[in-house]
Amino acid sequence: MHVRIRGCRGTIASPGADTMRYGGNTSCVEVRLSSGRVAILDAGTGIRELGVQLMDEGVTRIDLLLTHLHVDHLEGLGTFAPIWSPDVELHIWGPASPLASLAERIATYFSPPLFPAVLPEVAARIEFHDASGHEWEVDGVRISSDAIVHPGATVGYRIREGDRVLAFLTDHEPALAADLRTTPTEWISGFALMDGADLLIHDCQYTPEEYAERLGFGHSSTEHVATLAERAGAGRVVMYHHDPMHSDAQLEAMRADVLRRWEVEEDRVVLAAEGDTFDL
Amino acid sequence: MSQPERGDRPEQRNLVLILARAFASNLAAAMFLVDADGTVVYYNEAAEQALGRRFIEGHGMPASEWSTVFAPSDPDGEPVAFEDLPIGIALLQRVPAHGVLSITGTDGVAREIEVTGIPLFAHVDDFVGAVAIFWEP
């Protein structure tokens, strides 16, 4: 399994001199399975460039796994070139809500006045799949999803190929519902998804001081990430969903804080940066 | 594509139960939380006080036990069966229910309480348990 970060910024795209190193595009991670199948985690602005590449490669079957439908995770869909190709079969997975299907929820964004076109106008053949607490297989790879703590219907994903596990939990605030240090793990949101993951990509938007002022916003701090990574026995943790107000220098200070708390080898704590690749 | 078994992941409580427990732990009113089988998964400090039993001692109680150990009775003193308790109705019929009961805590103190039982559904129609919120009028 080959993983590439295409966008790791949270909330809003944040290009500029202060975000050059880690990038300003919003949430998107490319996953290439050993079979060659392409899976994409989230459709933030980072998906645009990936779409161009997939068209150049002639990829015609794509699985897009959405964690939720907040704009920073969906806003790239309209500029994802494969969606405008009649040769492409696009499977979109994501959480429904109690009152609306996944397709209906996506259509809220993908329609005027927020977007000039409507979903029925796209050329690709799209199939929508509810991914709220499901488990399924693609080319022998097991993909699991579970609802996790964040405002609105949100899921995390666990992708297992052979004995290697990728966990993706962006936009996640498990500390809102549990003391992460002492609560039995079955009562910690998302824990089963991240347990024993070789690569854990997890929300790390805040410092502990910032978190204290943003309780309930749906995100985690460096303290939370260090605790979760340790309790889950993660191989490596990738700090993800960078705050748009954080400069590269601030992010590096946050990484140092995670390392100080987790006390592991330096290469086991990674700041997500656009273009980073991981082979599992 | 197929839908395999749970696979390599450890047991995980449904998010609605996790959030309900967190809610209960911060709530001043007594709150009693059971899973879809009726097994006690949490009750808070106010409930501990009313039931005369600490959660650490009541954790994991099956419905057959908690529905009788507190000797629930109606205002006329008649015993109330599990299926007629508000939380029993919430569990079995999966609809909200309200009632006035007398209970006797394991500390031997009898208390009159008002109880509302509410079924808990996650993700549209996934029944995950029920909650009883109660207070002394």
Interface residues (C-beta under 8 A of the other chain):
Chain A: P95 A96 P98 S132 G133 H134 E135 W136 E137 V138 R142 S144 D146 A147 I148 V149 A153 R158 R160 V165 L176 A177 A178 T185 E186 W187 I188 S189 F191 A192 L193 D195 G196
Chain B: M1 S2 Q3 P4 E5 R6 G7 D8 R9 P10 E11 Q12 R13 N14 L15 I18 L19 R21 A22 F121 A122 H123 V124 D126
